[in-house]
């Protein structure tokens, strides 16, 4: 995987995450106020932990299902 394709994937993931945050702020009553009052450090930590959880799930899925039966 080249650096360009990795950067493109990261950009797409960031755009999807931003879209979810915008939709959450507009569709859920009161969510915009809560997100505005939230500490950015805790939000960043939550994002990092969620990315780690998703990466771990993907790694375990690959470890289990990558080999032929």
Secondary structure, 3 states (H helix, E strand, C coil): CCHHHHHHHHHHHHHHHHHHHHHHHHHCCCHHHHHHHCCHHHHHHHHHHHHHHHHHHHHHHHHHHCCCC
